[in-house]
Amino acid sequence: MEVVAQYATWYNVAYLITGILIILGLKYMSSPKTARFGNRLSMAGMLIALIATFRAGRRAVARDHRRARSSALPSGSISARPSR
């Protein structure tokens, strides 16, 4: 569980940085002189968000596959005689 909490913390930090970069990007896009810089800040924020989202999705899919595999293992309650 500690590993999951550690990754959740990093994802939250990544999304916090994303929000800050996008807000700053919008602020800089209000002036024609700084619009390119604002665009780059926003793009960097979205790149961080995409990487964090895809990594979180990959971990969730891997966790679900591990759970499905462990639940598909035969249990000790299988009998040779059919139930009536």
Secondary structure, DSSP 8 states (H G I E B T S, - for coil): -HHHHHHHHHHHHHHHHHHHHHHHHHHHTTSTTTHHHHHHHHHHHHHHHHHHHHHHHHHHHHHHHHHHHHHTS--TT--SS---
